[in-house]
Amino acid sequence: MTIKLKMELASGQSLHGAPLELLADGKPIARGVVDNTGHAVFSVSSVRAKLAVRVDRSIVKR
């Protein structure tokens, strides 16, 4: 299964290069990086769980 998403901050800051984790019931199952257009793609096996994405915002400049 492929999961595609677009990451945008309300402040307008870019998340380009931000590392992401896809979580299934709170446990990491895949990793990805935001590209220069704000998109990220995860390739995972089919899973029946509550999914969430964790973003490492430490790279965002203030």
Secondary structure, 3 states (H helix, E strand, C coil): CEEEEECCCCCCCCCCCCEEEEEECCEEEEEEECCCCCEEEEECCCCCCCEEEEECHHHCCC
